[in-house]
Amino acid sequence: MGQGLTAAHVIDFACAFGTFLEEPGRVVVGRDPRASSQMLYEGVVAGLLACGHDVINLGVVSTPVIQHAIRWLEARGGVSIGASHNTAEWNALKFFGSKGIYLNTAQASELLDIYHLRKFRLAAWDQLGRLSEEPGALDYYISQLAAVYDFERLRDFRVVIDCCNGTSSILLRELQRRYGFDWILINEKLEGRRFAHDPATTAEMVALQLAPLVKPLRAHAGFLFDVDSDRVALATEQGEALSEELVLPLLTDFLLERNPGRLVITNLSTTALVQEIAQKYGAQVLRVPVGRQAAIDALTSYPPEQVAVAGEGTGAVMMPQFRFIYDGIASMLGILTMMQERGRLLGEIVASYPKYYMIKGQFPLVPAAVPRLLMELQERYADGQQNTQDGLRVDWPGRWFHVRVSQTEPVLRVICEQRDEPPAELFRQLSEQVRRLMS
C-alpha cells in the first residue's frame, strides 16, 4: 500500500471494472479490517458510481460472503477488498462476475486492457449510481452453510480456532451464538495494523500459537484462518501442526467417498497424496498451472456435477456444494463432518494416509537464465514424466519436483516431494544447479 497500490490506482481499476461490466446494475462490495481497506473502499465506490452502477456495501465481511451475496442479490459482479494471507502492509482488489466466481483468464485480460487504455465508460451526472447497504448477507451465507452441513451433529466437537484478527471471527461468533458450538476463539479481535502473527496458513503459523493450546484445552482439533478466512490450516487433537498440503487431500477423501469417480482439479505444486487418494475412488486428477485463474479456467471447462473438488496446497479449497468458492470455514465444517461420520479424530484420519515429505525452497530470480535452466533440467531428468505447463515438473513413481518462476515475487521456486522419506538428495541436486545458473 502506498507504493505499488495507491488511491489513484484503485479509482482507475474500479472504473475499468465498471466499464468491463457494461450495462449498469448492482455491484456488491465488501472489505477486510486492514487499515488501508477503508481508503480502498472509498475509491472502489467512487469509480463504480461514476460508471452508473449501484453499489451495495456489505461492510467488513469475508470474500466468501461477498461471493454468495452476488448470486443472492443477482448483482452484475462484486469486489472484495483484502489481501488474505499477506501481512498488514499489503492490500488488493479481487473481482468477481455475476456468478460470484473469480474472473477467468480472458476476462482478467480484458479488464487489464481497459485499465491500461483508460477507456472508461463514465455515466452522465444524472445517471450516476447509488450507494446502499445490505445487512442480510451474513444471514444468507450462514443459511447456505446450514443447507449443506448438519450443525446439530457437529456441536459435540470442541475446537480451538485462530482467527488471526480477521473476518472469520465475525462469522464464527455468529455461528456460535445461533447453534451453540463449543468453539474457543483466539486472536478474534478485528485488527487493521498489527495482526497477532503473520496470517499465512502454514504449519509454522499453526505451531506458533494454536497447536500448543489444543491438547491442554481437550479440543478435538484446531483450525487457523487467514485474514479473509478463504484459507485454513490444521492442528490435530494431539497438538500436532499439520502441513497446509493436507487440507485438500482430506477434503478430496471426504467428497470422493460421497461421489466416487468425479474429477479433482489442483495445481502442479500440490502434494501427490491427492493423486493417491483419488485413485482409490476411481477418480482422475487434473493438474493446472499455479494460480487461481488457472483453476477457474479449468472449472469453467467442466459441468459442476463432474467435479468433486478443486484447490491447492495452501489451505485454499473449492467445493461444488458452494459453487466453487474458496472458503476456509466451509472447509473446516467439511473436515469436522468427515470426523463425525467416520467416528475418528483428525490425527487418526491423517495417520491412515501414506506419508509424503515435501521440501520447498526459493532462489533470487535471474530472468535471462531461466530458459537455459529449464532446458538443462529437462535433459538431466529425461527419465521422468515431464510437464511444462508452468516451468517444469518431473514425476517418477513415489517422487517428483517442480521448478517455476513465481507470479508474485522475483524468485524461482523449487519444490520436491517423496513418499516415505524426505527428498533431501533430489532437492540438493536441484539447488546446486539453480544456484550455478542464477548466480
TORKOL-4160 file (C-alpha; in steps of 0.2 Angstrom, whole numbers, padded with zeros to 4 digits, m for minus):
439
<pt num="1" X="0000" Y="0000" Z="0000"/>
<pt num="2" X="0006" Y="0017" Z="m0004"/>
<pt num="3" X="0020" Y="0010" Z="m0016"/>
<pt num="4" X="0013" Y="m0002" Z="m0029"/>
<pt num="5" X="m0005" Y="0002" Z="m0024"/>
<pt num="6" X="m0012" Y="0020" Z="m0022"/>
<pt num="7" X="m0029" Y="0028" Z="m0021"/>
<pt num="8" X="m0027" Y="0033" Z="m0040"/>
<pt num="9" X="m0024" Y="0015" Z="m0045"/>
<pt num="10" X="m0039" Y="0010" Z="m0035"/>
<pt num="11" X="m0051" Y="0023" Z="m0043"/>
<pt num="12" X="m0045" Y="0018" Z="m0061"/>
<pt num="13" X="m0047" Y="m0001" Z="m0058"/>
<pt num="14" X="m0064" Y="0002" Z="m0051"/>
<pt num="15" X="m0068" Y="0012" Z="m0067"/>
<pt num="16" X="m0061" Y="m0001" Z="m0078"/>
<pt num="17" X="m0071" Y="m0014" Z="m0069"/>
<pt num="18" X="m0087" Y="m0004" Z="m0070"/>
<pt num="19" X="m0083" Y="m0002" Z="m0089"/>
<pt num="20" X="m0080" Y="m0021" Z="m0090"/>
<pt num="21" X="m0097" Y="m0025" Z="m0083"/>
<pt num="22" X="m0105" Y="m0014" Z="m0097"/>
<pt num="23" X="m0124" Y="m0012" Z="m0093"/>
<pt num="24" X="m0127" Y="m0003" Z="m0077"/>
<pt num="25" X="m0133" Y="m0014" Z="m0062"/>
<pt num="26" X="m0129" Y="m0019" Z="m0044"/>
<pt num="27" X="m0111" Y="m0022" Z="m0039"/>
<pt num="28" X="m0108" Y="m0029" Z="m0022"/>
<pt num="29" X="m0093" Y="m0023" Z="m0012"/>
<pt num="30" X="m0085" Y="m0029" Z="0005"/>
<pt num="31" X="m0068" Y="m0027" Z="0014"/>
<pt num="32" X="m0057" Y="m0034" Z="0027"/>
<pt num="33" X="m0052" Y="m0025" Z="0043"/>
<pt num="34" X="m0035" Y="m0019" Z="0036"/>
<pt num="35" X="m0031" Y="m0001" Z="0040"/>
<pt num="36" X="m0030" Y="0003" Z="0021"/>
<pt num="37" X="m0046" Y="m0006" Z="0016"/>
<pt num="38" X="m0057" Y="0009" Z="0021"/>
<pt num="39" X="m0047" Y="0020" Z="0009"/>
<pt num="40" X="m0048" Y="0007" Z="m0005"/>
<pt num="41" X="m0067" Y="0005" Z="m0002"/>
<pt num="42" X="m0070" Y="0024" Z="m0005"/>
<pt num="43" X="m0060" Y="0023" Z="m0021"/>
<pt num="44" X="m0069" Y="0007" Z="m0027"/>
<pt num="45" X="m0086" Y="0015" Z="m0023"/>
<pt num="46" X="m0082" Y="0031" Z="m0032"/>
<pt num="47" X="m0076" Y="0023" Z="m0048"/>
<pt num="48" X="m0092" Y="0011" Z="m0049"/>
<pt num="49" X="m0104" Y="0025" Z="m0045"/>
<pt num="50" X="m0095" Y="0035" Z="m0059"/>
<pt num="51" X="m0099" Y="0021" Z="m0071"/>
<pt num="52" X="m0118" Y="0021" Z="m0067"/>
<pt num="53" X="m0118" Y="0006" Z="m0056"/>
<pt num="54" X="m0127" Y="0004" Z="m0039"/>
<pt num="55" X="m0115" Y="m0001" Z="m0026"/>
<pt num="56" X="m0121" Y="m0012" Z="m0012"/>
<pt num="57" X="m0110" Y="m0011" Z="0003"/>
<pt num="58" X="m0108" Y="m0026" Z="0014"/>
<pt num="59" X="m0095" Y="m0019" Z="0026"/>
<pt num="60" X="m0082" Y="m0029" Z="0034"/>
<pt num="61" X="m0085" Y="m0047" Z="0028"/>
<pt num="62" X="m0075" Y="m0061" Z="0021"/>
<pt num="63" X="m0074" Y="m0064" Z="0002"/>
<pt num="64" X="m0085" Y="m0080" Z="0003"/>
<pt num="65" X="m0099" Y="m0069" Z="0010"/>
<pt num="66" X="m0097" Y="m0057" Z="m0005"/>
<pt num="67" X="m0097" Y="m0071" Z="m0017"/>
<pt num="68" X="m0113" Y="m0079" Z="m0010"/>
<pt num="69" X="m0121" Y="m0061" Z="m0010"/>
<pt num="70" X="m0118" Y="m0058" Z="m0028"/>
<pt num="71" X="m0129" Y="m0073" Z="m0033"/>
<pt num="72" X="m0142" Y="m0069" Z="m0019"/>
<pt num="73" X="m0144" Y="m0051" Z="m0025"/>
<pt num="74" X="m0142" Y="m0055" Z="m0043"/>
<pt num="75" X="m0129" Y="m0042" Z="m0045"/>
<pt num="76" X="m0118" Y="m0039" Z="m0060"/>
<pt num="77" X="m0102" Y="m0043" Z="m0051"/>
<pt num="78" X="m0093" Y="m0039" Z="m0035"/>
<pt num="79" X="m0077" Y="m0033" Z="m0027"/>
<pt num="80" X="m0068" Y="m0039" Z="m0012"/>
<pt num="81" X="m0055" Y="m0028" Z="m0004"/>
<pt num="82" X="m0042" Y="m0038" Z="0006"/>
<pt num="83" X="m0025" Y="m0047" Z="0005"/>
<pt num="84" X="m0030" Y="m0064" Z="0013"/>
<pt num="85" X="m0014" Y="m0072" Z="0019"/>
<pt num="86" X="m0002" Y="m0057" Z="0017"/>
<pt num="87" X="0004" Y="m0046" Z="0031"/>
<pt num="88" X="m0004" Y="m0029" Z="0035"/>
<pt num="89" X="0005" Y="m0018" Z="0024"/>
<pt num="90" X="m0002" Y="m0027" Z="0008"/>
<pt num="91" X="m0019" Y="m0025" Z="0001"/>
<pt num="92" X="m0028" Y="m0030" Z="m0015"/>
<pt num="93" X="m0044" Y="m0029" Z="m0026"/>
<pt num="94" X="m0052" Y="m0046" Z="m0030"/>
<pt num="95" X="m0065" Y="m0045" Z="m0045"/>
<pt num="96" X="m0080" Y="m0057" Z="m0047"/>
<pt num="97" X="m0093" Y="m0059" Z="m0061"/>
<pt num="98" X="m0111" Y="m0061" Z="m0060"/>
<pt num="99" X="m0110" Y="m0080" Z="m0054"/>
<pt num="100" X="m0099" Y="m0075" Z="m0039"/>
<pt num="101" X="m0083" Y="m0083" Z="m0046"/>
<pt num="102" X="m0066" Y="m0076" Z="m0050"/>
<pt num="103" X="m0064" Y="m0069" Z="m0067"/>
<pt num="104" X="m0056" Y="m0081" Z="m0079"/>
<pt num="105" X="m0040" Y="m0078" Z="m0089"/>
<pt num="106" X="m0049" Y="m0070" Z="m0104"/>
<pt num="107" X="m0060" Y="m0059" Z="m0093"/>
<pt num="108" X="m0045" Y="m0053" Z="m0082"/>
<pt num="109" X="m0035" Y="m0049" Z="m0098"/>
<pt num="110" X="m0050" Y="m0039" Z="m0104"/>
<pt num="111" X="m0051" Y="m0029" Z="m0088"/>
<pt num="112" X="m0032" Y="m0026" Z="m0088"/>
<pt num="113" X="m0034" Y="m0019" Z="m0106"/>
<pt num="114" X="m0047" Y="m0007" Z="m0101"/>
<pt num="115" X="m0037" Y="m0001" Z="m0086"/>
<pt num="116" X="m0021" Y="0002" Z="m0096"/>
<pt num="117" X="m0030" Y="0010" Z="m0111"/>
<pt num="118" X="m0041" Y="0021" Z="m0099"/>
<pt num="119" X="m0056" Y="0019" Z="m0110"/>
<pt num="120" X="m0068" Y="0021" Z="m0096"/>
<pt num="121" X="m0087" Y="0022" Z="m0099"/>
<pt num="122" X="m0092" Y="0036" Z="m0087"/>
<pt num="123" X="m0110" Y="0040" Z="m0084"/>
<pt num="124" X="m0118" Y="0057" Z="m0086"/>
<pt num="125" X="m0122" Y="0067" Z="m0070"/>
<pt num="126" X="m0140" Y="0062" Z="m0069"/>
<pt num="127" X="m0136" Y="0043" Z="m0072"/>
<pt num="128" X="m0123" Y="0040" Z="m0058"/>
<pt num="129" X="m0126" Y="0025" Z="m0047"/>
<pt num="130" X="m0132" Y="0025" Z="m0029"/>
<pt num="131" X="m0124" Y="0018" Z="m0013"/>
<pt num="132" X="m0134" Y="0007" Z="m0001"/>
<pt num="133" X="m0131" Y="m0006" Z="0012"/>
<pt num="134" X="m0136" Y="m0024" Z="0014"/>
<pt num="135" X="m0136" Y="m0031" Z="0032"/>
<pt num="136" X="m0143" Y="m0048" Z="0027"/>
<pt num="137" X="m0128" Y="m0055" Z="0018"/>
<pt num="138" X="m0121" Y="m0064" Z="0033"/>
<pt num="139" X="m0138" Y="m0072" Z="0037"/>
<pt num="140" X="m0139" Y="m0078" Z="0019"/>
<pt num="141" X="m0121" Y="m0085" Z="0019"/>
<pt num="142" X="m0125" Y="m0095" Z="0035"/>
<pt num="143" X="m0141" Y="m0102" Z="0028"/>
<pt num="144" X="m0130" Y="m0109" Z="0013"/>
<pt num="145" X="m0118" Y="m0117" Z="0026"/>
<pt num="146" X="m0133" Y="m0124" Z="0036"/>
<pt num="147" X="m0141" Y="m0131" Z="0020"/>
<pt num="148" X="m0125" Y="m0142" Z="0017"/>
<pt num="149" X="m0119" Y="m0147" Z="0035"/>
<pt num="150" X="m0129" Y="m0154" Z="0049"/>
<pt num="151" X="m0124" Y="m0142" Z="0063"/>
<pt num="152" X="m0133" Y="m0152" Z="0077"/>
<pt num="153" X="m0121" Y="m0166" Z="0074"/>
<pt num="154" X="m0106" Y="m0155" Z="0075"/>
<pt num="155" X="m0110" Y="m0147" Z="0092"/>
<pt num="156" X="m0101" Y="m0161" Z="0101"/>
<pt num="157" X="m0084" Y="m0156" Z="0095"/>
<pt num="158" X="m0073" Y="m0144" Z="0105"/>
<pt num="159" X="m0062" Y="m0134" Z="0093"/>
<pt num="160" X="m0049" Y="m0121" Z="0095"/>
<pt num="161" X="m0049" Y="m0108" Z="0081"/>
<pt num="162" X="m0036" Y="m0095" Z="0077"/>
<pt num="163" X="m0045" Y="m0080" Z="0068"/>
<pt num="164" X="m0029" Y="m0070" Z="0065"/>
<pt num="165" X="m0038" Y="m0054" Z="0069"/>
<pt num="166" X="m0048" Y="m0057" Z="0053"/>
<pt num="167" X="m0066" Y="m0059" Z="0046"/>
<pt num="168" X="m0068" Y="m0077" Z="0052"/>
<pt num="169" X="m0071" Y="m0070" Z="0070"/>
<pt num="170" X="m0087" Y="m0061" Z="0064"/>
<pt num="171" X="m0094" Y="m0077" Z="0056"/>
<pt num="172" X="m0089" Y="m0089" Z="0069"/>
<pt num="173" X="m0096" Y="m0079" Z="0084"/>
<pt num="174" X="m0112" Y="m0078" Z="0075"/>
<pt num="175" X="m0112" Y="m0097" Z="0072"/>
<pt num="176" X="m0108" Y="m0100" Z="0090"/>
<pt num="177" X="m0122" Y="m0089" Z="0096"/>
<pt num="178" X="m0135" Y="m0097" Z="0084"/>
<pt num="179" X="m0130" Y="m0115" Z="0086"/>
<pt num="180" X="m0121" Y="m0117" Z="0102"/>
<pt num="181" X="m0104" Y="m0123" Z="0095"/>
<pt num="182" X="m0091" Y="m0127" Z="0108"/>
<pt num="183" X="m0078" Y="m0116" Z="0099"/>
<pt num="184" X="m0063" Y="m0107" Z="0108"/>
<pt num="185" X="m0058" Y="m0092" Z="0098"/>
<pt num="186" X="m0041" Y="m0084" Z="0099"/>
<pt num="187" X="m0034" Y="m0069" Z="0091"/>
<pt num="188" X="m0053" Y="m0064" Z="0087"/>
<pt num="189" X="m0052" Y="m0045" Z="0089"/>
<pt num="190" X="m0053" Y="m0037" Z="0072"/>
<pt num="191" X="m0036" Y="m0028" Z="0069"/>
<pt num="192" X="m0030" Y="m0017" Z="0054"/>
<pt num="193" X="m0012" Y="m0014" Z="0058"/>
<pt num="194" X="m0004" Y="m0027" Z="0070"/>
<pt num="195" X="m0010" Y="m0045" Z="0067"/>
<pt num="196" X="m0006" Y="m0057" Z="0081"/>
<pt num="197" X="0005" Y="m0066" Z="0069"/>
<pt num="198" X="0008" Y="m0067" Z="0050"/>
<pt num="199" X="m0009" Y="m0073" Z="0043"/>
<pt num="200" X="m0001" Y="m0087" Z="0032"/>
<pt num="201" X="m0010" Y="m0103" Z="0033"/>
<pt num="202" X="0006" Y="m0114" Z="0036"/>
<pt num="203" X="0011" Y="m0127" Z="0049"/>
<pt num="204" X="0024" Y="m0115" Z="0055"/>
<pt num="205" X="0010" Y="m0102" Z="0060"/>
<pt num="206" X="m0001" Y="m0116" Z="0067"/>
<pt num="207" X="0013" Y="m0121" Z="0078"/>
<pt num="208" X="0016" Y="m0103" Z="0084"/>
<pt num="209" X="0000" Y="m0101" Z="0095"/>
<pt num="210" X="m0014" Y="m0113" Z="0090"/>
<pt num="211" X="m0006" Y="m0130" Z="0091"/>
<pt num="212" X="0000" Y="m0129" Z="0109"/>
<pt num="213" X="m0017" Y="m0125" Z="0115"/>
<pt num="214" X="m0027" Y="m0139" Z="0108"/>
<pt num="215" X="m0022" Y="m0153" Z="0119"/>
<pt num="216" X="m0022" Y="m0143" Z="0136"/>
<pt num="217" X="m0040" Y="m0137" Z="0131"/>
<pt num="218" X="m0045" Y="m0155" Z="0127"/>
<pt num="219" X="m0050" Y="m0150" Z="0110"/>
<pt num="220" X="m0054" Y="m0162" Z="0096"/>
<pt num="221" X="m0045" Y="m0151" Z="0083"/>
<pt num="222" X="m0038" Y="m0134" Z="0079"/>
<pt num="223" X="m0040" Y="m0123" Z="0064"/>
<pt num="224" X="m0031" Y="m0107" Z="0059"/>
<pt num="225" X="m0038" Y="m0095" Z="0046"/>
<pt num="226" X="m0030" Y="m0081" Z="0036"/>
<pt num="227" X="m0037" Y="m0063" Z="0037"/>
<pt num="228" X="m0050" Y="m0066" Z="0024"/>
<pt num="229" X="m0055" Y="m0084" Z="0030"/>
<pt num="230" X="m0054" Y="m0091" Z="0012"/>
<pt num="231" X="m0039" Y="m0102" Z="0018"/>
<pt num="232" X="m0037" Y="m0114" Z="0033"/>
<pt num="233" X="m0023" Y="m0123" Z="0042"/>
<pt num="234" X="m0025" Y="m0138" Z="0054"/>
<pt num="235" X="m0019" Y="m0145" Z="0071"/>
<pt num="236" X="m0023" Y="m0162" Z="0077"/>
<pt num="237" X="m0031" Y="m0167" Z="0094"/>
<pt num="238" X="m0013" Y="m0170" Z="0100"/>
<pt num="239" X="m0007" Y="m0153" Z="0096"/>
<pt num="240" X="0002" Y="m0158" Z="0080"/>
<pt num="241" X="0003" Y="m0144" Z="0067"/>
<pt num="242" X="m0001" Y="m0152" Z="0050"/>
<pt num="243" X="0006" Y="m0147" Z="0034"/>
<pt num="244" X="m0006" Y="m0135" Z="0024"/>
<pt num="245" X="m0004" Y="m0148" Z="0010"/>
<pt num="246" X="m0016" Y="m0160" Z="0019"/>
<pt num="247" X="m0031" Y="m0149" Z="0018"/>
<pt num="248" X="m0035" Y="m0153" Z="0000"/>
<pt num="249" X="m0032" Y="m0172" Z="0002"/>
<pt num="250" X="m0043" Y="m0173" Z="0017"/>
<pt num="251" X="m0057" Y="m0164" Z="0008"/>
<pt num="252" X="m0054" Y="m0175" Z="m0008"/>
<pt num="253" X="m0056" Y="m0191" Z="0003"/>
<pt num="254" X="m0072" Y="m0184" Z="0011"/>
<pt num="255" X="m0080" Y="m0178" Z="m0005"/>
<pt num="256" X="m0075" Y="m0193" Z="m0017"/>
<pt num="257" X="m0081" Y="m0205" Z="m0004"/>
<pt num="258" X="m0098" Y="m0197" Z="m0007"/>
<pt num="259" X="m0096" Y="m0195" Z="m0026"/>
<pt num="260" X="m0083" Y="m0208" Z="m0032"/>
<pt num="261" X="m0076" Y="m0205" Z="m0050"/>
<pt num="262" X="m0078" Y="m0186" Z="m0051"/>
<pt num="263" X="m0063" Y="m0175" Z="m0056"/>
<pt num="264" X="m0051" Y="m0167" Z="m0044"/>
<pt num="265" X="m0043" Y="m0151" Z="m0050"/>
<pt num="266" X="m0027" Y="m0145" Z="m0042"/>
<pt num="267" X="m0010" Y="m0136" Z="m0047"/>
<pt num="268" X="0007" Y="m0143" Z="m0052"/>
<pt num="269" X="0014" Y="m0139" Z="m0035"/>
<pt num="270" X="0002" Y="m0149" Z="m0024"/>
<pt num="271" X="0006" Y="m0165" Z="m0015"/>
<pt num="272" X="0005" Y="m0182" Z="m0024"/>
<pt num="273" X="m0006" Y="m0188" Z="m0010"/>
<pt num="274" X="m0021" Y="m0180" Z="m0018"/>
<pt num="275" X="m0017" Y="m0192" Z="m0033"/>
<pt num="276" X="m0016" Y="m0207" Z="m0022"/>
<pt num="277" X="m0032" Y="m0204" Z="m0013"/>
<pt num="278" X="m0041" Y="m0200" Z="m0030"/>
<pt num="279" X="m0035" Y="m0217" Z="m0037"/>
<pt num="280" X="m0044" Y="m0226" Z="m0023"/>
<pt num="281" X="m0060" Y="m0219" Z="m0028"/>
<pt num="282" X="m0058" Y="m0221" Z="m0047"/>
<pt num="283" X="m0055" Y="m0203" Z="m0050"/>
<pt num="284" X="m0043" Y="m0193" Z="m0060"/>
<pt num="285" X="m0033" Y="m0178" Z="m0055"/>
<pt num="286" X="m0031" Y="m0163" Z="m0067"/>
<pt num="287" X="m0016" Y="m0153" Z="m0064"/>
<pt num="288" X="m0015" Y="m0135" Z="m0070"/>
<pt num="289" X="m0003" Y="m0121" Z="m0068"/>
<pt num="290" X="m0001" Y="m0112" Z="m0051"/>
<pt num="291" X="m0013" Y="m0098" Z="m0048"/>
<pt num="292" X="m0032" Y="m0096" Z="m0045"/>
<pt num="293" X="m0035" Y="m0091" Z="m0063"/>
<pt num="294" X="m0029" Y="m0107" Z="m0070"/>
<pt num="295" X="m0040" Y="m0116" Z="m0058"/>
<pt num="296" X="m0055" Y="m0106" Z="m0063"/>
<pt num="297" X="m0051" Y="m0108" Z="m0081"/>
<pt num="298" X="m0051" Y="m0127" Z="m0078"/>
<pt num="299" X="m0068" Y="m0127" Z="m0068"/>
<pt num="300" X="m0077" Y="m0117" Z="m0082"/>
<pt num="301" X="m0072" Y="m0131" Z="m0094"/>
<pt num="302" X="m0082" Y="m0145" Z="m0085"/>
<pt num="303" X="m0100" Y="m0146" Z="m0079"/>
<pt num="304" X="m0101" Y="m0144" Z="m0060"/>
<pt num="305" X="m0108" Y="m0161" Z="m0057"/>
<pt num="306" X="m0092" Y="m0169" Z="m0065"/>
<pt num="307" X="m0080" Y="m0161" Z="m0052"/>
<pt num="308" X="m0078" Y="m0167" Z="m0034"/>
<pt num="309" X="m0066" Y="m0153" Z="m0028"/>
<pt num="310" X="m0053" Y="m0140" Z="m0033"/>
<pt num="311" X="m0040" Y="m0132" Z="m0023"/>
<pt num="312" X="m0021" Y="m0130" Z="m0020"/>
<pt num="313" X="m0008" Y="m0134" Z="m0006"/>
<pt num="314" X="m0011" Y="m0118" Z="0003"/>
<pt num="315" X="m0027" Y="m0122" Z="0013"/>
<pt num="316" X="m0037" Y="m0115" Z="m0001"/>
<pt num="317" X="m0051" Y="m0127" Z="m0007"/>
<pt num="318" X="m0067" Y="m0125" Z="m0018"/>
<pt num="319" X="m0081" Y="m0137" Z="m0016"/>
<pt num="320" X="m0096" Y="m0139" Z="m0028"/>
<pt num="321" X="m0109" Y="m0138" Z="m0015"/>
<pt num="322" X="m0104" Y="m0119" Z="m0014"/>
<pt num="323" X="m0102" Y="m0117" Z="m0032"/>
<pt num="324" X="m0083" Y="m0117" Z="m0031"/>
<pt num="325" X="m0079" Y="m0103" Z="m0019"/>
<pt num="326" X="m0063" Y="m0104" Z="m0009"/>
<pt num="327" X="m0070" Y="m0104" Z="0009"/>
<pt num="328" X="m0060" Y="m0109" Z="0024"/>
<pt num="329" X="m0075" Y="m0110" Z="0035"/>
<pt num="330" X="m0084" Y="m0122" Z="0023"/>
<pt num="331" X="m0068" Y="m0132" Z="0023"/>
<pt num="332" X="m0067" Y="m0133" Z="0042"/>
<pt num="333" X="m0085" Y="m0139" Z="0043"/>
<pt num="334" X="m0082" Y="m0152" Z="0030"/>
<pt num="335" X="m0067" Y="m0159" Z="0040"/>
<pt num="336" X="m0077" Y="m0159" Z="0056"/>
<pt num="337" X="m0091" Y="m0168" Z="0046"/>
<pt num="338" X="m0079" Y="m0181" Z="0040"/>
<pt num="339" X="m0073" Y="m0184" Z="0058"/>
<pt num="340" X="m0091" Y="m0186" Z="0064"/>
<pt num="341" X="m0096" Y="m0198" Z="0050"/>
<pt num="342" X="m0081" Y="m0209" Z="0052"/>
<pt num="343" X="m0080" Y="m0208" Z="0071"/>
<pt num="344" X="m0062" Y="m0204" Z="0070"/>
<pt num="345" X="m0051" Y="m0189" Z="0076"/>
<pt num="346" X="m0041" Y="m0179" Z="0064"/>
<pt num="347" X="m0025" Y="m0186" Z="0069"/>
<pt num="348" X="m0031" Y="m0204" Z="0066"/>
<pt num="349" X="m0038" Y="m0200" Z="0049"/>
<pt num="350" X="m0021" Y="m0192" Z="0044"/>
<pt num="351" X="m0011" Y="m0206" Z="0051"/>
<pt num="352" X="m0021" Y="m0218" Z="0039"/>
<pt num="353" X="m0013" Y="m0210" Z="0024"/>
<pt num="354" X="0004" Y="m0214" Z="0016"/>
<pt num="355" X="0017" Y="m0202" Z="0022"/>
<pt num="356" X="0024" Y="m0189" Z="0009"/>
<pt num="357" X="0038" Y="m0177" Z="0013"/>
<pt num="358" X="0039" Y="m0160" Z="0004"/>
<pt num="359" X="0054" Y="m0148" Z="0004"/>
<pt num="360" X="0051" Y="m0131" Z="m0003"/>
<pt num="361" X="0064" Y="m0118" Z="m0007"/>
<pt num="362" X="0066" Y="m0101" Z="m0017"/>
<pt num="363" X="0080" Y="m0093" Z="m0025"/>
<pt num="364" X="0083" Y="m0075" Z="m0032"/>
<pt num="365" X="0077" Y="m0074" Z="m0050"/>
<pt num="366" X="0088" Y="m0070" Z="m0065"/>
<pt num="367" X="0076" Y="m0070" Z="m0079"/>
<pt num="368" X="0088" Y="m0072" Z="m0093"/>
<pt num="369" X="0095" Y="m0088" Z="m0085"/>
<pt num="370" X="0078" Y="m0097" Z="m0084"/>
<pt num="371" X="0076" Y="m0104" Z="m0102"/>
<pt num="372" X="0093" Y="m0112" Z="m0100"/>
<pt num="373" X="0090" Y="m0119" Z="m0083"/>
<pt num="374" X="0074" Y="m0127" Z="m0088"/>
<pt num="375" X="0082" Y="m0134" Z="m0104"/>
<pt num="376" X="0096" Y="m0142" Z="m0093"/>
<pt num="377" X="0084" Y="m0149" Z="m0081"/>
<pt num="378" X="0074" Y="m0157" Z="m0095"/>
<pt num="379" X="0090" Y="m0165" Z="m0102"/>
<pt num="380" X="0096" Y="m0171" Z="m0085"/>
<pt num="381" X="0080" Y="m0178" Z="m0079"/>
<pt num="382" X="0074" Y="m0185" Z="m0095"/>
<pt num="383" X="0069" Y="m0202" Z="m0087"/>
<pt num="384" X="0055" Y="m0194" Z="m0078"/>
<pt num="385" X="0037" Y="m0189" Z="m0084"/>
<pt num="386" X="0039" Y="m0171" Z="m0089"/>
<pt num="387" X="0026" Y="m0157" Z="m0088"/>
<pt num="388" X="0030" Y="m0140" Z="m0095"/>
<pt num="389" X="0013" Y="m0130" Z="m0092"/>
<pt num="390" X="0021" Y="m0120" Z="m0078"/>
<pt num="391" X="0040" Y="m0121" Z="m0078"/>
<pt num="392" X="0045" Y="m0139" Z="m0077"/>
<pt num="393" X="0038" Y="m0153" Z="m0066"/>
<pt num="394" X="0045" Y="m0171" Z="m0067"/>
<pt num="395" X="0037" Y="m0186" Z="m0060"/>
<pt num="396" X="0044" Y="m0203" Z="m0055"/>
<pt num="397" X="0035" Y="m0217" Z="m0045"/>
<pt num="398" X="0034" Y="m0210" Z="m0027"/>
<pt num="399" X="0043" Y="m0193" Z="m0030"/>
<pt num="400" X="0043" Y="m0178" Z="m0041"/>
<pt num="401" X="0049" Y="m0160" Z="m0042"/>
<pt num="402" X="0043" Y="m0143" Z="m0049"/>
<pt num="403" X="0053" Y="m0128" Z="m0054"/>
<pt num="404" X="0044" Y="m0112" Z="m0058"/>
<pt num="405" X="0045" Y="m0093" Z="m0058"/>
<pt num="406" X="0034" Y="m0085" Z="m0045"/>
<pt num="407" X="0020" Y="m0075" Z="m0052"/>
<pt num="408" X="0020" Y="m0063" Z="m0037"/>
<pt num="409" X="0038" Y="m0061" Z="m0031"/>
<pt num="410" X="0055" Y="m0060" Z="m0041"/>
<pt num="411" X="0060" Y="m0078" Z="m0036"/>
<pt num="412" X="0062" Y="m0095" Z="m0043"/>
<pt num="413" X="0053" Y="m0108" Z="m0033"/>
<pt num="414" X="0059" Y="m0126" Z="m0031"/>
<pt num="415" X="0048" Y="m0140" Z="m0023"/>
<pt num="416" X="0052" Y="m0158" Z="m0021"/>
<pt num="417" X="0041" Y="m0172" Z="m0014"/>
<pt num="418" X="0044" Y="m0190" Z="m0010"/>
<pt num="419" X="0034" Y="m0204" Z="m0002"/>
<pt num="420" X="0040" Y="m0212" Z="0014"/>
<pt num="421" X="0056" Y="m0201" Z="0016"/>
<pt num="422" X="0062" Y="m0183" Z="0013"/>
<pt num="423" X="0068" Y="m0180" Z="m0005"/>
<pt num="424" X="0084" Y="m0172" Z="0003"/>
<pt num="425" X="0096" Y="m0178" Z="m0011"/>
<pt num="426" X="0085" Y="m0173" Z="m0025"/>
<pt num="427" X="0082" Y="m0155" Z="m0018"/>
<pt num="428" X="0101" Y="m0154" Z="m0015"/>
<pt num="429" X="0105" Y="m0158" Z="m0033"/>
<pt num="430" X="0092" Y="m0145" Z="m0040"/>
<pt num="431" X="0098" Y="m0132" Z="m0028"/>
<pt num="432" X="0115" Y="m0133" Z="m0034"/>
<pt num="433" X="0110" Y="m0132" Z="m0052"/>
<pt num="434" X="0099" Y="m0117" Z="m0049"/>
<pt num="435" X="0112" Y="m0108" Z="m0039"/>
<pt num="436" X="0125" Y="m0111" Z="m0053"/>
<pt num="437" X="0114" Y="m0103" Z="m0066"/>
<pt num="438" X="0106" Y="m0090" Z="m0056"/>
<pt num="439" X="0122" Y="m0083" Z="m0048"/>
